Amino acid sequence: MLFSKVDAFLAPGTRFNSTLVKNWCAFLLFSKYKYYLLIKVK
């Protein structure tokens, strides 16, 4: 999973930063998926 890899790269103390990275990754994946759906519908 991508999130576990992100956690491995970050220090254990940076839990808040890890959450920010996860939210950012989720946002990018969602945008990419939404863009893909828009193209597929047309």
C-alpha positions in Angstrom: 0.0 0.0 0.0 1.2 3.5 -0.8 0.4 4.8 2.7 2.6 2.3 4.5 5.5 3.3 2.3 4.9 6.9 3.1 4.8 6.0 6.8 8.1 4.1 6.5 9.9 7.2 5.0 8.6 9.6 7.6 9.9 9.6 11.2 7.6 7.9 13.8 7.4 11.3 15.6 5.9 13.1 12.6 2.4 11.6 12.9 0.7 14.9 12.0 2.9 15.3 8.9 2.1 11.7 8.0 -1.6 12.4 8.1 -1.2 15.5 5.9 0.7 13.4 3.4 -2.0 10.7 3.4 -4.7 13.3 2.9 -2.7 14.9 0.0 -2.2 11.5 -1.6 -5.8 10.6 -1.3 -6.8 14.0 -2.8 -4.5 13.4 -5.8 -5.7 9.9 -6.3 -9.4 11.1 -6.1 -8.7 13.9 -8.6 -7.0 11.5 -11.0 -9.8 9.0 -10.7 -12.5 11.7 -11.2 -10.6 13.0 -14.3 -10.5 9.4 -15.7 -14.2 9.0 -15.1 -14.9 12.2 -16.9 -12.9 11.1 -20.0 -14.5 7.7 -20.0 -18.1 9.1 -19.9 -17.5 11.3 -22.9 
